[in-house]
Each structure stands twice: as structure tokens, then as C-alpha cells.
Amino acid sequence: MADHLTKKVTKLKRFSESVKRRANMYSDLAKIDDKKTAHSLRALTNAPDPGRKLTKIGFIIFWIPEPTGISNAIGAPMILAGKYLERVYNGATISDIGHETKNMVTTIKSFKEATF
């Protein structure tokens, strides 16, 4: 009986230490007042995607009906520039990386389970 209780107590102590470490880490992150560091952390969770925005605006301008064709001359280069930026600029966030990692693990598991 005493052995069972000591195991429970040690488990609770470890859990308590883990919670304290996590709370300290969160409070330390909240204390970050450096604007550059805060901007970098924000970019990891919410990355802008200028290529996709430029492509959407280009399609909207391209499909506006008007007789002179100026919107076509403006919209088409915007679409092409947006597609180029989508290829060059990486707009991935931490959640995107997590989703891709999960997909990769699923693919590896299915590959391992496949019989040849």
C-alpha cells in the first residue's frame, strides 16, 4: 500500500514540476518586449502571403468588363507576378509545418505497412 502511494506521490511531483516549467516558459514568452523578436514570433504563427493576394486582385481586375481592355493589361501581369511570388515566397506557418509532418508520418506508416 505504501509503495503504491509513493508511486502516486512521485508521479504528482513530476506532473507539478512539468506544469511549473510550462507556466514559467509561457510567462517568459509574455515578457518578451523586443519588437523584432515579437515580430518574428508573430510571423511564425501568421505569415503573410503576398503572392496569393496579388493573384486574387489580378483575377478580379482581369474579369472586370470594360471596353478599352486596360484592366486586362493590368490584371494579367498581376496574376503572373502573384504566381511567381507564390513560388518564391514561403508563406508557411508553424501549423502548416505540423500538418505536413502529420501527412508525412501517415505516408511513411502506409509505406511500411504495404506488402510487396
Residue, then its C-alpha position, 0 to 999 in steps of 0.5 A: m500500500a505504501d509503495h503504491l502511494t509513493k508511486k502516486v506521490t512521485k508521479l504528482k511531483r513530476f506532473s507539478e514540476s512539468v506544469k511549473r516549467r510550462a507556466n514559467m516558459y509561457s510567462d517568459l514568452a509574455k515578457i518578451d518586449d523586443k519588437k523584432t523578436a515579437h515580430s518574428l514570433r508573430a510571423l511564425t504563427n501568421a505569415p503573410d502571403p503576398g503572392r496569393k493576394l496579388t493573384k486574387i486582385g489580378f483575377i478580379i481586375f482581369w474579369i472586370p468588363e470594360p471596353t478599352g481592355i486596360s484592366n486586362a493589361i493590368g490584371a494579367p501581369m498581376i496574376l503572373a507576378g502573384k504566381y511567381l511570388e507564390r513560388v518564391y515566397n514561403g508563406a508557411t506557418i508553424s501549423d502548416i509545418g505540423h500538418e505536413t509532418k502529420n501527412m508525412v508520418t501517415t505516408i511513411k506508416s502506409f509505406k511500411e505497412a504495404t506488402f510487396 
